[in-house]
């Protein structure tokens, strides 16, 4: 990882956040791709691929919970780190930012609900 004026640059395979770590920042992908992995029973399961403009780690701004997944660079990626103070300042300047975060969180919950319903219908 190296730092640039517009964020941190991670190389292919570098871990940006690790499942189980305590978090207090969210991240915005400025350029590149990352994969979201969940460690379960010694195995890694890919949950999603994130791209330019996507955010992750936003739940850390609302509580001191541990990270629910690992996010790893897929190729070179530039990521902006946003702490709670910066986030609240930006929301004060532009309240629509909070709406966009809530919208993204809602989309993820909806997707998880759909996946859970699919698993339940397949389970005898």
Secondary structure, 3 states (H helix, E strand, C coil): CEEECCEEEECCCCEEECCCCECCEEEEEEEEEEEEEEEECCEEEEEEEECCCCEECHHHHCCCCECCCEEEEEEEEEEEEEEHHHHHHHHHHCCHHHHHHHHHHHHHHHHHHHHHHHHHHHCC
